[in-house]
Amino acid sequence: MSYKSTKISTLFALGLIASANAQTNDATTPLHLMQPDYPTPYIIPQKENIKAVLDRVYNFLDKNSASKIVNAATKADIKDYKKNKEDIVFEPGAFRLTSYEWGVTYAGMLLASKATGEQYFADYSNKRIQLIADVAENIQEKNIKDKDMLKTLHPEALDFAGALCAAFIKAKKAGLKANIDPLVNNYIHFISKEQFRLQDGTLARNRPQDNTLWLDDMFMSVPALAQMGAYTGDAQYFDDAVKQVNQFSKRMFNQQKGIYMHGWVESMEVHPQFHWARANGWAIMTMVELLEVLPKSHPGYPQVLAQLQKHIAGLVQYQHGTGFWHQLLDRNDSYLETSATAIYTYSIARAINRGYVDKMTYGPAVLLGWNAVASKVNDKGQVEGTCVGTGMGFDPAFYYYRPINVFAAHGYGPVLLAGAEVILLLKDNQFQINDSAIQLKVEGKNNLHK
C-alpha cells in the first residue's frame, strides 16, 4: 500500500474524513486533516531507513568500482606491487577512482561510517586510497597505463587535485595507515603553484574563454587548501582558502537572489547569469568544509560564515515543493536535479549541526530534501536524476538539456554525505508533525493541533 493510501485509510478509520456517501463540508469534516497529494513522502525520515538507502548505494559502488590493479594486457590480478614490472591498469569498473567525483565519494563513505558506526563504509575508501598510494609509490610511471592515474600524478586541472587531496587527508585523520603525503603534497603544489590565476590570485582557467572563473573551482581548491592548513599547521593555506571564497563571491554572488552565477569571464562587459544548481552546490559545500577546519581566530572566519549564511538563505527560497532544486535554480521550467539537491541537503544539515544556521528555520527544508533524494536511489543502489558532467554555457538551452544518467558519478558522494549528515541531525534533534507540518520539536512544548 502506498504512503498516500495508508494515510487516507488511517484517517477514514479514525472517522476524520467523511465516507464517500456522506456530505463532506466544513461543518461535518475536519478538512485541515485531509491528506495532501504529496509527490514526495512528507514524513520525518527514520535513521534506519536512511541507513538502508546508504547501504544500497554502498553495495552498488562496491560491486562497480575497482579495488585492485591488473595486468594491462591480460587483466590478470597483480598482488605484489613492489616487485611488479608489468604494465598495469585499475581493474574494469563503472567509475574512475581518481576523479574529483570520487574524492567526494571517499569523503561520503567516511562520513557514513561515522554516522552509522559501520566500518565497511570507511573500508571502501581506505582500500581504494591505499591502492592509489601503493601504485604511486611502487609502480614505475612507464608501467602505469591507466590515464586517470597518470592525471593524479600530473594534474592537468584542479579537477584532478583538490577533492582527492581533501579526502585523502580526511582518511588519514580518521586512521588510514597509507603514506598519502607524496600525493597530497603533489596535489597542493599544483593548486598553490601551478594552476593558472588572475592577477589578484583568484584561481582561474583559460577555457572556455581566457581568464574565466568557474564556480566549481571553489570546491576543486578550497577544501584541499583548508585541510592542508589543518594537516600541516601552515596558515598560508587558510589565507589562500579565504581569499578564494571572498574573491569568487565578490564577482559571482548575486546579492539580491542569494545565489551564484556559474561562470564569469573577465573580458565580458556584461556577465550573463546562469545559476546552475550543482555549481552552487560546490560553493555551499566549500564554505561548510572550510569552516570545519578554519580557526575561529582567523580574520576571515566571520566573512566566510556570513557568506555561507547568505547563500543558505538564498538557496532555500528556490526549493521546489517536491524537495528538489531545479537544474537552473531560478528557472522553474528546468528539470529537478538530484546531485545538487543532495549537496544542499548535506551542506545545510551540516551547517545546522555545527551551529552556523538556525535548526528551527532550516531543519524542515533539510528533511524534505533528504526525502526527495532518497526517492531517487533505486533498488539497485543507483542514483537517478543526476546531471552528467557539465562545462560552461552562456545560453539557457545548454543547461536545460544536459543529459541525466545513473552513471553520472557526481550523484553518489553527495547522497552518501546527505544521508550521513541527516542521521547526525536526527541523533541530536527531534522533529514532529505539528499542525500537519514538519517542525522542530522544542523541549518542554507540545503544541500539536488536536
Secondary structure, DSSP 8 states (H G I E B T S, - for coil): --HHHHHHHHHHHTT-S--TTS--STTTS-GGGS----SS--S---HHHHHHHHHHHHHHHHHHB--SEEETTT--B---TTT--S-EEE---SB-TTSHHHHHHHHHHHHHHHHH--HHHHHHHHHHHHHHHHHHHHS-GGGB--HHHHHHHS-SSGGGTHHHHHHHHHHHHTT--S--HHHHHHHHHIIIIIS-B-TTS-B-B-SSSSSEEETHHHHTTHHHHHHHHHHH--HHHHHHHHHHHHHHHHHHEETTTTEE-SEEETT-SS-----BHHHHHHHHHHHHHHHHHS-TTSTTHHHHHHHHHHHHHHHHTT--TTS-EESBTT-TTS-EEHHHHHHHHHHHHHHHHTTSS-HHHHHHHHHHHHHHHHTTB-TTS-B-S-B------SSHHHHHT--B-TT-GGGHHHHHHHHHHHHHHHHH--EEEETTEEEE--TT------
